Structure formats: structure tokens, C-alpha cells
Amino acid sequence: MIKAAIVDCDRPRAAELVRVLINHPDVELISAAGSCGAGKRLDQIVPGIIGECDLVVSRSVDPGAADVLFLCGNRSDTSAFLSSTALGEDVKVIDLSGSHNLDHGEALPWTYGMSEMQRRVLVHDARLVTVPGNAAIASLLALMPMARNLLLNSPITLQVAMGDLAFPDEGKTLDGLTAIQWTQEQQCEVVKVLEQCQPGFDQPVEMSISRLAERRTLAVAARFKCGLDAEKVKQLYEQYYDDHNFVFMTDRPIVSADVENTNKCLLTLMKDEHTGDLTVHAVMDLLLRGSAGTAVHMMNLLFGLHERAGLALKGTGC
């Protein structure tokens, strides 16, 4: 069994992670630490797990006792933990704070956590993994097949719509950024990854954000010029994602019930043959595929498990 510990388990992003981990067949959640919840039972601060977990929240974790640490705090929490904690060479760390999403690269130890981009690296060479921003994940899944085939050669607009559970409230996000700062950072993250996927990529990328009525849903509409006809584009996307476990193409409009409480990202394509505009719609659950589900997916890869282990979540609408 993989021994897992969660740092800052009293943060909102941690609740979904707890619910997934305690039901994972290959994981034992041995420790959960949080400054606000210390001394309380974990089921007092995480809804829905009464009768499934007897852990008491501690003030700190013993990094030597765990095989994997999940960092769920904000950026200052994560920075303070990493600077004050001696991590053994065998412990793996998965950071959900976004602290390292603009710092990953070959010369740095943090690996960008997208299997659709670098599954081999995650399986064989990674120890420290940073979970991408949720808007960046959906945007990149909408663009990755085109970038890998060197076909992003026009300006790109990304229209992001997200539910109340993550939408900036009164000008602030969970990590203390204004909506403008958050959008700019997610946009920079997308550009950085596209530059790695498509050598010479130099097109402008413009991202905007709006509120979505469905609380758990994140949807991205990525629009750009494309010279291929609709059928060839569809084949390109289907071939690219054929051996990936959580990205699926569909021809019908995507509704929130298709993705809520799952780790899926669904894609649909719309090609205007008159203007040459291609619009790729990507829809996913912002708490799972956009955060906790991706973190568990990364853990599965790091420890050689099947990618879907512990992530065969709700498969029907509600």
C-alpha cells in the first residue's frame, strides 16, 4: 500500500482529494495536517466521509513516514513547508498550489503534471510533480493535438467559464490573486507549455474568464484558424487521445452532468469551413480533473499503478 499524507488538509482543494484517497484501493491515508483543523477528526472538516475515516488532523506531518506528500495549501504555505522540511530521496511530492507551474523544465526538478504531454517522464523520471492550473489543463487538452502536429499558426482565444466553487469571489481566488492576475498567470502557463510542445510557437494567446452557473464545471472554448477540414481534424484528435484514459471526443453538446464527479475531460469540435475558424470545446469537473483527480492520476503514474486506479468515479448523471 502507498502511504499518503496531506499537508494543509483544511484547504478547500484538499476535501476532494481526501474523498478520493480514502477510497483508493492502493493507498493508505496515514496523516493529514492543517493549522485550522488540528485536533479535530478529519470527518469534521471534510463533508461526506463520516464512517469512512478515523484520522485526527495533526499540526504537521512526518515526511519520512509517507511515500507521497500532497501539498494543498496556498503558495506561501507551500513555500514555507518546502523550505523548512527535509524531504527524503524516496518520498514523492505532488503540489496542488500552482507554485511551480511556471518554473518546470528540464533544468528544474519539478515535473509538469500532464500525462497527455509527458507520460513517459512521469512514469520513469519524476519525483516532484506540480499539478497544472485548472483553466490551463482544459485549454491545453483543447490545443495539444494541434501543437504536437505543428498546426497552431494563428492567434488563439481562450474563453474560460467556471463555476462558483473556484470563480474569484470579491476579486480574489483561493490563492489570493485577483481575477486579472489569475487569468494572466493561467494564460502564461498555457503559452509556456505550447512553446515546449510546438517548437517555434510564437502566436498571441488571449484568455478571458466568466462565471458559469454549474458550480463544479469548468469549460473552455479555444478558437483559432485551421486549414484542415473538419473530418481530418477529428481524426487527428481521436488518434492523439486514443491511448489516454481521461480525455474523450464526443459529437454532441457537452452538459455538466457528463463530467461532474468524474476525472474526464470531454472535447467537441466545431469547424467553420467558410472562415477557417476551429473551435474546440473542453469541459471538465474543476475540482477533480482540474485539481484532486489530476493529483491522484499523477500519483498513480509515479508509483506504476494503472492510471485509472481509484479514479473510476461516478459514471451517471445526477
Rosetta silent file (secondary structure, phi, psi, omega in degrees, C-alpha in Angstrom):
SEQUENCE: MIKAAIVDCDRPRAAELVRVLINHPDVELISAAGSCGAGKRLDQIVPGIIGECDLVVSRSVDPGAADVLFLCGNRSDTSAFLSSTALGEDVKVIDLSGSHNLDHGEALPWTYGMSEMQRRVLVHDARLVTVPGNAAIASLLALMPMARNLLLNSPITLQVAMGDLAFPDEGKTLDGLTAIQWTQEQQCEVVKVLEQCQPGFDQPVEMSISRLAERRTLAVAARFKCGLDAEKVKQLYEQYYDDHNFVFMTDRPIVSADVENTNKCLLTLMKDEHTGDLTVHAVMDLLLRGSAGTAVHMMNLLFGLHERAGLALKGTGC
SCORE:     score description
SCORE:     0.000 S_00000001
   1 L     0.000  140.572  175.989    0.000    0.000    0.000 S_00000001
   2 E   -81.536  125.267  178.694    1.152    3.525   -0.763 S_00000001
   3 E   -89.530  119.035 -175.232    1.314    5.605    2.411 S_00000001
   4 E  -114.864  145.855  174.800   -0.029    9.091    1.675 S_00000001
   5 E  -132.520  144.928 -179.636   -0.016   12.280    3.720 S_00000001
   6 E  -115.712  128.140  175.530   -1.802   15.556    3.037 S_00000001
   7 E   -99.622  132.782 -176.552   -0.372   18.918    4.051 S_00000001
   8 L    63.706   53.910 -178.037   -2.927   21.706    4.653 S_00000001
   9 L   -72.292  -10.645  179.780   -5.870   19.336    4.557 S_00000001
  10 L   -91.433   10.535  173.983   -8.195   22.098    5.797 S_00000001
  11 L   -86.581  150.117 -176.281   -7.916   23.980    2.492 S_00000001
  12 H   -55.984  -36.797 -177.017  -10.884   23.712    0.092 S_00000001
  13 H   -69.349  -17.261 -176.471   -8.904   21.903   -2.608 S_00000001
  14 H   -79.300  -26.205 -173.881   -7.978   19.152   -0.142 S_00000001
  15 H   -59.245  -45.761 -179.718  -11.515   17.913    0.585 S_00000001
  16 H   -65.665  -36.696  178.489  -11.968   16.290   -2.811 S_00000001
  17 H   -63.007  -43.572  177.922   -8.502   14.761   -2.569 S_00000001
  18 H   -58.233  -46.551 -177.236   -9.339   13.198    0.791 S_00000001
  19 H   -62.272  -35.445  178.715  -12.519   11.664   -0.586 S_00000001
  20 H   -74.346  -45.082 -174.594  -10.657   10.089   -3.494 S_00000001
  21 H   -65.510  -39.104 -176.585   -7.685    8.828   -1.474 S_00000001
  22 L   -70.783  -12.423  176.723   -9.654    7.102    1.279 S_00000001
  23 L  -109.258    6.186 -179.594  -11.407    5.019   -1.387 S_00000001
  24 L   -77.972  129.503 -174.978   -8.288    4.314   -3.450 S_00000001
  25 L   -68.411  -16.589 -175.697   -7.565    0.560   -3.444 S_00000001
  26 L  -115.017   13.320 -174.048   -3.791    1.010   -3.292 S_00000001
  27 E  -126.417  140.339  168.393   -3.489    3.896   -0.823 S_00000001
  28 E  -116.769  115.577  176.830   -3.488    4.253    2.943 S_00000001
  29 E   -79.386  107.207 -172.093   -4.009    7.829    4.093 S_00000001
  30 E   -98.428  -17.757 -175.454   -1.792    7.876    7.185 S_00000001
  31 E  -157.618  142.450  175.150   -1.670   11.567    8.025 S_00000001
  32 E  -140.708  122.498 -175.997   -3.490   14.823    7.393 S_00000001
  33 E  -116.939  143.336  177.151   -2.151   18.110    8.716 S_00000001
  34 L  -165.093  138.334 -175.864   -3.777   21.523    8.903 S_00000001
  35 L   -70.009  -38.194 -177.491   -3.313   24.573   11.074 S_00000001
  36 L   -80.106  -32.816 -174.490   -7.003   25.410   11.434 S_00000001
  37 L   -98.173    4.095 -175.756   -8.314   21.881   11.862 S_00000001
  38 L   -55.233  132.348  179.957   -5.607   20.474   14.142 S_00000001
  39 L    93.134  -14.425  178.360   -7.083   18.269   16.840 S_00000001
  40 L   -92.525  155.466  170.649  -10.347   17.676   15.025 S_00000001
  41 E   -68.143  145.049 -178.002  -11.380   14.468   13.341 S_00000001
  42 H   -61.710  -32.175 -179.257  -10.877   14.669    9.599 S_00000001
  43 H   -73.643   -4.463  173.109  -14.546   13.820    9.012 S_00000001
  44 H   -83.959  -21.851 -177.337  -15.469   17.034   10.859 S_00000001
  45 H  -112.922  -11.514  176.897  -13.801   19.220    8.253 S_00000001
  46 L  -116.461  110.129 -178.678  -14.317   17.113    5.105 S_00000001
  47 L   -63.210  145.142  169.619  -18.005   16.568    4.259 S_00000001
  48 L    89.643    4.399 -176.812  -19.210   13.139    3.240 S_00000001
  49 L  -115.955   12.682  177.628  -16.608   10.867    4.862 S_00000001
  50 L   -60.185  131.105 -177.958  -18.272   10.054    8.204 S_00000001
  51 L    87.365   -3.885 -177.946  -17.830    6.341    8.831 S_00000001
  52 L  -115.869  -12.141 -175.336  -15.014    6.057    6.287 S_00000001
  53 L  -151.720  130.064 -178.516  -12.051    7.694    8.028 S_00000001
  54 L  -106.770    7.543 -176.450  -10.923    7.839   11.667 S_00000001
  55 L   -63.838  145.499  170.601   -7.934   10.155   11.222 S_00000001
  56 E  -106.649  133.995 -177.689   -7.409   13.113   13.540 S_00000001
  57 L   -69.583  131.444  178.439   -5.904   16.205   11.936 S_00000001
  58 E  -104.483  172.928  177.956   -2.396   16.996   13.174 S_00000001
  59 L   -84.455  -21.678 -179.646   -0.377   20.208   13.019 S_00000001
  60 L  -151.439  164.706  177.029    2.388   18.671   10.918 S_00000001
  61 L  -112.631  155.746  173.419    3.239   15.520    9.006 S_00000001
  62 L   -94.761  102.351 -174.849    6.256   13.258    9.300 S_00000001
  63 L   -63.409  -21.741  179.728    7.621   13.273    5.741 S_00000001
  64 L   -76.172  -15.785 -178.115    9.729   10.213    6.497 S_00000001
  65 L   -90.152  -14.103 -174.503    6.666    8.090    7.224 S_00000001
  66 L  -106.401  150.637  172.197    4.925    8.734    3.906 S_00000001
  67 L   -86.188  -28.872 -179.115    5.626    7.539    0.395 S_00000001
  68 E  -143.447  137.180  176.228    3.863   10.550   -1.137 S_00000001
  69 E  -112.371  132.126  173.553    3.026   14.025    0.142 S_00000001
  70 E  -106.108  121.363 -179.133    0.200   16.098   -1.307 S_00000001
  71 E   -98.440  111.346 -172.850    0.674   19.845   -0.765 S_00000001
  72 L  -112.115    4.848 -178.541   -2.756   21.512   -0.720 S_00000001
  73 L   -79.156 -177.111  173.949   -2.009   24.896    0.826 S_00000001
  74 L   -78.422 -175.119 -171.801   -1.660   28.250   -0.861 S_00000001
  75 H   -68.591  -36.999  178.341    1.664   29.337   -2.291 S_00000001
  76 H   -68.479  -38.225  176.167    3.068   30.843    0.875 S_00000001
  77 H   -60.288  -46.708 -177.401    2.118   27.688    2.815 S_00000001
  78 H   -64.368  -43.920  179.003    3.814   25.505    0.223 S_00000001
  79 H   -61.523  -43.521 -179.798    6.947   27.635    0.125 S_00000001
  80 H   -64.139  -41.681 -179.380    7.198   27.628    3.925 S_00000001
  81 H   -64.103  -47.889 -176.150    6.748   23.850    4.097 S_00000001
  82 H   -67.067  -33.087 -179.122    9.337   23.082    1.426 S_00000001
  83 H   -77.733  -20.432 -176.115   11.905   25.467    2.899 S_00000001
  84 H  -108.953   -0.105 -174.516   11.533   24.067    6.418 S_00000001
  85 L  -119.267  130.102  175.858   11.144   20.357    5.702 S_00000001
  86 L   -87.534  112.883 -178.423   13.876   17.880    4.872 S_00000001
  87 L   -95.241  129.268  175.910   12.443   15.522    2.281 S_00000001
  88 L   -67.090  160.010 -177.380   13.973   12.094    1.867 S_00000001
  89 L   -68.206  -19.056 -176.275   15.091   10.999   -1.568 S_00000001
  90 L   -92.122  -18.802 -177.559   12.400    8.342   -1.704 S_00000001
  91 L   -77.720  138.395  177.695    9.371   10.478   -0.882 S_00000001
  92 E  -103.587  146.345 -174.571    7.397   11.819   -3.816 S_00000001
  93 E  -126.391  131.318  177.602    5.705   15.223   -3.671 S_00000001
  94 E  -121.736  116.199 -173.061    2.643   16.398   -5.576 S_00000001
  95 E  -101.901  118.783  179.238    1.992   20.140   -5.326 S_00000001
  96 L   -97.092    2.776 -173.141   -1.564   21.395   -5.926 S_00000001
  97 L   -82.623  -16.507 -175.717   -0.811   25.047   -5.124 S_00000001
  98 L    83.557    5.670 -175.807    0.435   26.076   -8.557 S_00000001
  99 L   -59.933  -30.450 -172.549    3.676   27.365   -7.059 S_00000001
 100 L  -115.213   14.600 -175.348    5.848   25.685   -9.684 S_00000001
 101 L   -70.840  -19.249  175.818    3.646   25.747  -12.780 S_00000001
 102 L  -105.560    5.572 -176.078    5.757   28.435  -14.420 S_00000001
 103 L  -115.518    2.191 -177.956    9.055   27.004  -13.150 S_00000001
 104 L   -75.494  158.903  178.966    9.008   23.481  -14.584 S_00000001
 105 L   159.170  173.787 -175.144   11.503   22.447  -17.219 S_00000001
 106 L   -63.168  -31.129 -176.739   14.427   20.180  -17.950 S_00000001
 107 L   -87.542   -1.803 -176.685   16.820   22.149  -15.744 S_00000001
 108 L  -120.172  153.282 -173.678   14.438   22.183  -12.759 S_00000001
 109 L   -76.052  -17.410 -175.833   13.287   19.311  -10.534 S_00000001
 110 E   -83.654  130.410  179.922    9.533   19.934  -10.816 S_00000001
 111 E  -101.297  133.763 -179.754    7.709   17.964  -13.496 S_00000001
 112 E   -73.037  125.638 -168.839    4.570   19.399  -15.084 S_00000001
 113 L   -86.049   65.015  173.009    1.711   17.047  -14.266 S_00000001
 114 L  -128.606  108.546 -178.670    0.040   16.352  -17.610 S_00000001
 115 H   -65.794  -29.832 -179.433    0.230   12.762  -18.789 S_00000001
 116 H   -67.442  -11.781  179.777   -1.100   13.760  -22.209 S_00000001
 117 H  -105.095  -40.384 -173.023    2.082   15.769  -22.626 S_00000001
 118 H  -153.052   60.494 -178.910    4.795   13.667  -20.961 S_00000001
 119 H   -62.630  -40.528 -177.673    3.551   10.384  -19.562 S_00000001
 120 H   -60.713  -42.461  179.082    6.901    8.644  -20.014 S_00000001
 121 H   -63.128  -42.514 -179.208    8.716   11.250  -17.911 S_00000001
 122 H   -65.187  -34.601 -178.925    6.116   10.981  -15.153 S_00000001
 123 H   -75.561  -39.670 -169.067    6.386    7.198  -15.072 S_00000001
 124 H  -106.093  -29.005 -167.075   10.169    6.906  -15.170 S_00000001
 125 L  -124.704   -4.048 -171.540   11.899   10.104  -14.077 S_00000001
 126 L   -96.466  148.399  171.885    9.690   12.251  -11.857 S_00000001
 127 L  -133.354  -35.362  177.987    9.670   12.680   -8.092 S_00000001
 128 E  -112.153  119.321 -174.668    8.367   16.237   -7.646 S_00000001
 129 E  -124.135  135.842  176.065    5.214   16.973   -9.632 S_00000001
 130 E  -108.530  129.215 -179.530    3.255   20.196   -9.974 S_00000001
 131 L   -80.323  126.083 -178.044   -0.452   19.972  -10.818 S_00000001
 132 L   -61.027  158.966  172.933   -1.363   22.396  -13.653 S_00000001
 133 L   -62.582  148.838 -173.231   -3.856   25.190  -13.169 S_00000001
 134 H   -65.054  -41.676  177.597   -7.408   24.085  -13.883 S_00000001
 135 H   -67.360  -33.684  178.006   -8.030   26.510  -16.753 S_00000001
 136 H   -66.342  -39.660  178.876   -4.614   25.635  -18.174 S_00000001
 137 H   -58.171  -53.938 -177.187   -5.444   21.904  -18.133 S_00000001
 138 H   -62.404  -41.305 -179.764   -8.646   22.324  -20.140 S_00000001
 139 H   -62.816  -45.148 -178.047   -7.034   24.814  -22.522 S_00000001
 140 H   -68.942  -36.375  176.363   -4.038   22.592  -23.202 S_00000001
 141 H   -63.883  -31.922  177.057   -6.166   19.495  -23.735 S_00000001
 142 H   -72.941  -22.974 -172.611   -8.083   21.501  -26.345 S_00000001
 143 H  -111.404  -20.094 -170.575   -4.854   22.552  -28.079 S_00000001
 144 H   -54.993  -47.166 -179.302   -2.322   19.757  -27.534 S_00000001
 145 H   -59.838  -35.855  178.559   -3.032   17.665  -30.670 S_00000001
 146 H   -69.645  -42.412 -179.102   -2.653   20.746  -32.858 S_00000001
 147 H   -64.616  -42.903 -179.083    0.554   21.844  -31.137 S_00000001
 148 H   -64.508  -24.114  178.223    2.146   18.392  -31.376 S_00000001
 149 L  -101.645   15.195  174.915    1.426   18.432  -35.110 S_00000001
 150 L    59.701   37.905 -173.728    2.825   21.978  -35.533 S_00000001
 151 L  -111.451    7.300  175.977   -0.589   23.312  -36.548 S_00000001
 152 L   -93.789   92.868 -173.167   -1.029   26.260  -34.177 S_00000001
 153 L  -129.872   28.937  177.097   -0.091   29.056  -36.553 S_00000001
 154 L  -148.394  164.224  177.057   -2.661   31.762  -35.823 S_00000001
 155 L   -56.553  147.030 -176.930   -3.778   33.827  -32.814 S_00000001
 156 E  -120.919  131.892  172.059   -5.642   31.813  -30.159 S_00000001
 157 E  -112.832  137.020 -178.964   -8.527   32.980  -27.979 S_00000001
 158 E  -122.931  111.063  177.690   -9.457   31.023  -24.851 S_00000001
 159 E  -100.556  110.801 -176.132  -12.848   31.707  -23.301 S_00000001
 160 E  -102.790  128.728  174.010  -12.921   30.157  -19.828 S_00000001
 161 E  -124.472  129.233 -175.035  -16.185   29.728  -17.918 S_00000001
 162 E  -139.230  152.883 -176.844  -16.060   28.272  -14.416 S_00000001
 163 L   -74.261  171.344 -175.319  -18.405   27.533  -11.541 S_00000001
 164 L   -62.912  -24.917 -176.418  -18.717   29.328   -8.234 S_00000001
 165 L   -65.055  -18.264  178.260  -16.553   26.802   -6.387 S_00000001
 166 L  -132.209   -5.893 -177.566  -13.457   28.301   -7.973 S_00000001
 167 L   -68.033  138.411  179.710  -14.591   31.582   -9.505 S_00000001
 168 L   -53.493  124.911 -178.852  -12.845   34.618   -7.954 S_00000001
 169 E  -103.311  121.471 -179.203  -15.033   35.900   -5.124 S_00000001
 170 L    54.548   41.203  174.395  -14.885   39.648   -4.451 S_00000001
 171 L    85.163   -0.173 -177.447  -11.795   39.965   -6.603 S_00000001
 172 E  -126.013  146.785  171.734   -9.814   37.124   -5.001 S_00000001
 173 L   -99.966 -178.218  179.135   -9.197   33.468   -5.833 S_00000001
 174 L   -61.415  -26.981 -177.901   -8.271   30.752   -3.370 S_00000001
 175 L   -99.405   16.451  172.865   -4.600   31.638   -3.800 S_00000001
 176 L    78.570   16.310  177.343   -5.017   35.349   -3.150 S_00000001
 177 L   -97.664  148.083  170.928   -4.786   36.516   -6.757 S_00000001
 178 L   -70.293  165.279  179.245   -7.170   38.961   -8.352 S_00000001
 179 H   -59.136  -38.667  179.686   -9.217   37.660  -11.270 S_00000001
 180 H   -66.403  -45.398  179.130   -6.951   39.562  -13.666 S_00000001
 181 H   -62.478  -42.727 -179.645   -3.791   38.170  -12.090 S_00000001
 182 H   -61.578  -45.146 -178.798   -5.199   34.642  -12.067 S_00000001
 183 H   -64.286  -43.190  179.873   -6.188   34.848  -15.739 S_00000001
 184 H   -63.146  -38.573 -179.406   -2.825   36.251  -16.765 S_00000001
 185 H   -68.604  -42.995  177.149   -0.994   33.519  -14.897 S_00000001
 186 H   -62.269  -39.190  178.807   -3.103   30.736  -16.427 S_00000001
 187 H   -63.735  -44.428  178.177   -2.536   32.295  -19.842 S_00000001
 188 H   -62.390  -37.192  178.320    1.228   32.401  -19.284 S_00000001
 189 H   -62.902  -43.946  178.550    1.144   28.757  -18.210 S_00000001
 190 H   -61.622  -46.555 -178.568   -0.607   27.772  -21.442 S_00000001
 191 H   -61.288  -43.519 -179.149    1.876   29.716  -23.567 S_00000001
 192 H   -59.246  -43.318 -178.822    4.872   28.172  -21.784 S_00000001
 193 H   -70.521  -39.971  178.920    3.614   24.638  -22.414 S_00000001
 194 H   -62.689  -35.481  177.523    2.699   25.343  -26.039 S_00000001
 195 H   -64.617  -31.159  177.005    6.219   26.628  -26.629 S_00000001
 196 H   -77.291  -33.825 -176.301    7.536   23.299  -25.380 S_00000001
 197 H   -82.132  -32.531 -178.882    5.094   21.253  -27.463 S_00000001
 198 L  -124.363   97.377 -179.628    5.401   23.186  -30.717 S_00000001
 199 L   -53.061  132.716  178.844    8.934   24.413  -31.429 S_00000001
 200 L    84.841    3.348 -179.920    8.891   27.988  -32.666 S_00000001
 201 L   -59.780  126.891 -177.744    5.380   28.699  -31.395 S_00000001
 202 L  -144.367   23.437 -177.841    5.009   32.489  -31.294 S_00000001
 203 L   -84.329  147.245  176.259    1.300   33.192  -31.696 S_00000001
 204 L   -69.023  141.187  177.507   -0.582   35.532  -29.333 S_00000001
 205 E  -122.978  126.338 -179.754   -2.847   33.816  -26.796 S_00000001
 206 E  -122.438  122.856 -178.867   -5.680   35.746  -25.166 S_00000001
 207 E  -114.390  139.329  174.203   -7.647   34.286  -22.256 S_00000001
 208 E  -129.850  159.409 -176.301  -10.835   35.641  -20.689 S_00000001
 209 E  -131.381  142.343  175.839  -12.878   34.352  -17.750 S_00000001
 210 E  -142.589  167.433 -177.152  -16.589   34.359  -16.952 S_00000001
 211 E   -89.632  141.042  178.910  -18.889   32.792  -14.369 S_00000001
 212 L  -114.163  141.393 -176.768  -20.737   29.534  -15.057 S_00000001
 213 L   -65.546  -37.503 -179.598  -23.990   28.568  -13.358 S_00000001
 214 L   -72.920  120.259 -167.522  -22.896   24.967  -12.739 S_00000001
 215 L   -66.048  -34.072 -173.320  -20.789   25.154   -9.575 S_00000001
 216 L   -97.147   -2.720 -167.764  -18.343   22.303  -10.287 S_00000001
 217 E   -97.709  143.300  170.578  -17.856   22.754  -14.014 S_00000001
 218 E  -126.141  128.799 -179.510  -15.059   24.367  -15.987 S_00000001
 219 E  -128.179  138.234  177.187  -15.497   24.898  -19.734 S_00000001
 220 E  -126.365  133.976  170.257  -13.042   26.310  -22.257 S_00000001
 221 E  -111.281  110.699  179.550  -13.720   27.348  -25.841 S_00000001
 222 E  -100.899  122.983 -174.901  -10.423   27.527  -27.736 S_00000001
 223 E  -124.502  135.170  179.570  -10.702   29.272  -31.105 S_00000001
 224 E  -164.255  168.028  178.418   -8.070   29.619  -33.851 S_00000001
 225 E   -79.597  142.670  179.739   -7.621   29.305  -37.625 S_00000001
 226 L  -145.333  129.193 -177.759   -7.164   25.824  -39.052 S_00000001
 227 L   -85.515  -10.011 -179.846   -6.532   24.806  -42.657 S_00000001
 228 L   -81.509  151.332  175.674   -7.619   21.188  -42.231 S_00000001
 229 L   -77.061  166.467 -170.354  -11.168   20.105  -42.959 S_00000001
 230 H   -59.861  -40.016 -176.908  -13.396   19.044  -40.065 S_00000001
 231 H   -67.358  -39.631  178.469  -13.046   15.292  -40.623 S_00000001
 232 H   -67.310  -37.835  177.313   -9.246   15.411  -40.694 S_00000001
 233 H   -63.262  -44.170  179.345   -9.192   17.487  -37.511 S_00000001
 234 H   -60.113  -44.205  178.483  -11.456   14.983  -35.792 S_00000001
 235 H   -61.908  -40.205  179.925   -9.202   12.101  -36.831 S_00000001
 236 H   -61.303  -44.779 -179.938   -6.156   13.966  -35.563 S_00000001
 237 H   -67.804  -42.712 -179.479   -7.738   14.469  -32.120 S_00000001
 238 H   -63.665  -39.599  178.617   -9.036   10.907  -31.892 S_00000001
 239 H   -67.576  -40.010 -177.330   -5.625    9.489  -32.763 S_00000001
 240 H   -64.573  -42.173 -175.219   -3.829   11.716  -30.280 S_00000001
 241 L   -96.723    9.671 -175.577   -6.055   10.786  -27.340 S_00000001
 242 L   -60.046  -36.575 -176.797   -6.629    7.168  -28.345 S_00000001
 243 L  -105.840   21.296  175.342   -4.295    5.750  -25.663 S_00000001
 244 L  -108.443  148.540 -165.777   -5.144    8.246  -22.899 S_00000001
 245 L   -93.677  -12.356 -172.040   -7.565    7.336  -20.167 S_00000001
 246 L  -129.281    7.321  178.722   -9.393   10.537  -19.277 S_00000001
 247 E  -119.444  126.981 -175.735   -9.881   12.553  -22.486 S_00000001
 248 E  -135.910  144.448  176.429  -12.743   11.651  -24.819 S_00000001
 249 E   -93.429  146.170  174.931  -14.213   13.085  -28.007 S_00000001
 250 L  -143.179  150.059  179.597  -17.949   13.499  -28.494 S_00000001
 251 L   -94.570  -11.298 -177.740  -20.095   14.793  -31.347 S_00000001
 252 L  -101.678  159.864  177.557  -22.960   16.040  -29.194 S_00000001
 253 L   -57.353  139.865 -177.503  -23.092   19.145  -26.976 S_00000001
 254 L   -90.672  132.011  175.127  -21.458   18.515  -23.605 S_00000001
 255 L  -112.216  160.720 -174.363  -23.512   19.086  -20.447 S_00000001
 256 H   -59.742  -35.429 -178.942  -22.187   19.364  -16.912 S_00000001
 257 H   -63.267  -18.015  177.731  -23.674   16.019  -15.853 S_00000001
 258 H   -69.832  -25.185 -172.380  -21.334   14.348  -18.378 S_00000001
 259 L  -123.491  -20.923 -175.802  -18.271   15.331  -16.357 S_00000001
 260 L   -59.558  136.720 -179.063  -19.298   16.260  -12.807 S_00000001
 261 L    63.443   27.075  173.507  -17.763   13.979  -10.164 S_00000001
 262 L  -131.187  169.770  175.991  -15.519   12.326  -12.756 S_00000001
 263 L  -102.348   20.996 -177.902  -11.912   12.774  -13.822 S_00000001
 264 L   -86.044  152.033  161.843  -12.858   13.104  -17.501 S_00000001
 265 E  -121.880  124.105  179.124  -12.313   15.953  -19.899 S_00000001
 266 E  -102.486  139.913 -178.904  -14.692   15.847  -22.866 S_00000001
 267 E  -122.506  141.472  170.714  -13.878   17.563  -26.150 S_00000001
 268 E  -137.430  148.157 -173.420  -16.064   18.544  -29.066 S_00000001
 269 E  -114.873  142.250  174.202  -15.019   20.275  -32.302 S_00000001
 270 E  -134.627  118.332 -178.898  -16.766   22.912  -34.410 S_00000001
 271 E  -114.755  125.366  173.624  -15.229   23.921  -37.749 S_00000001
 272 L   -94.452  103.986 -175.057  -16.470   26.863  -39.799 S_00000001
 273 L   -68.793  -19.757  179.571  -15.402   25.927  -43.308 S_00000001
 274 L   -77.675  -44.056 -177.920  -16.148   29.437  -44.608 S_00000001
 275 L   -94.841  -18.944 -175.523  -13.902   31.354  -42.199 S_00000001
 276 L    83.440    5.449 -179.746  -11.490   28.539  -41.352 S_00000001
 277 E   -77.169  131.781  172.353  -12.146   29.005  -37.632 S_00000001
 278 E  -111.374  128.884  174.745  -11.872   25.902  -35.464 S_00000001
 279 E  -116.132  123.562  177.999  -13.435   25.982  -32.007 S_00000001
 280 E  -109.394  119.247  177.819  -12.526   23.232  -29.558 S_00000001
 281 E   -96.664  128.081  176.756  -14.770   22.963  -26.501 S_00000001
 282 E  -122.290  128.914 -177.616  -13.261   21.290  -23.420 S_00000001
 283 E  -132.022  136.482 -179.081  -15.429   20.587  -20.364 S_00000001
 284 E  -156.440  169.171  173.970  -14.411   19.006  -17.053 S_00000001
 285 E   -80.196  119.998 -172.419  -15.026   18.926  -13.308 S_00000001
 286 L   -71.262  -21.537  179.318  -12.907   21.746  -11.903 S_00000001
 287 L   -87.880  -26.855 -179.556  -12.355   20.028   -8.519 S_00000001
 288 H   -98.278  -78.104  179.388  -11.409   16.608   -9.905 S_00000001
 289 H   -58.585  -29.494 -179.057   -9.860   16.825  -13.382 S_00000001
 290 H   -85.223   -1.191 -178.308   -8.936   20.383  -12.512 S_00000001
 291 H  -163.277  -88.102 -170.375   -7.176   19.537   -9.243 S_00000001
 292 H   -64.377  -41.774 -179.621   -7.570   16.494   -6.975 S_00000001
 293 H   -62.793  -41.622  177.311   -8.246   13.926   -9.710 S_00000001
 294 H   -64.836  -37.958  178.150   -5.184   15.018  -11.660 S_00000001
 295 H   -61.193  -44.066  178.723   -3.107   14.843   -8.464 S_00000001
 296 H   -68.365  -38.835  174.849   -4.185   11.228   -7.888 S_00000001
 297 H   -56.398  -44.206  178.797   -3.603   10.441  -11.567 S_00000001
 298 H   -63.246  -41.991  177.188   -0.039   11.731  -11.158 S_00000001
 299 H   -59.130  -44.472  178.950    0.442    9.573   -8.056 S_00000001
 300 H   -56.616  -43.170  179.516   -0.699    6.511   -9.992 S_00000001
 301 H   -67.068  -42.522 -177.994    1.906    7.182  -12.674 S_00000001
 302 H   -61.847  -32.117 -176.116    4.694    7.847  -10.165 S_00000001
 303 L  -105.015   11.750  174.245    4.070    4.505   -8.436 S_00000001
 304 L    73.008   22.610  177.555    3.465    2.406  -11.534 S_00000001
 305 L   -87.254  165.534  172.195   -0.255    1.873  -10.967 S_00000001
 306 L   -63.128  140.557 -174.503   -2.901    1.771  -13.657 S_00000001
 307 L   -58.289  -30.804 -175.638   -3.814    5.357  -14.487 S_00000001
 308 L   -88.454   -1.038 -178.088   -7.475    4.814  -13.622 S_00000001
 309 L   -57.447  125.491  179.476   -6.832    3.265  -10.187 S_00000001
 310 L    76.612   -0.591 -175.387   -9.046    4.986   -7.642 S_00000001
 311 L  -119.718   15.222  173.340  -10.498    7.251  -10.317 S_00000001
 312 L   -82.065   74.284 -172.032  -13.350    5.117  -11.632 S_00000001
 313 L   -90.931 -169.131 -174.838  -15.743    7.687  -10.215 S_00000001
 314 L   -43.733  130.282 -179.924  -19.414    8.482  -10.896 S_00000001
 315 L  -115.063    5.906 -179.902  -20.407    7.398  -14.378 S_00000001
 316 L  -127.154  154.786  179.462  -24.031    8.566  -14.476 S_00000001
 317 L   -69.609  157.814  179.584  -25.705   11.962  -14.465 S_00000001
 318 L  -133.588    0.000    0.000  -27.280   13.375  -11.339 S_00000001
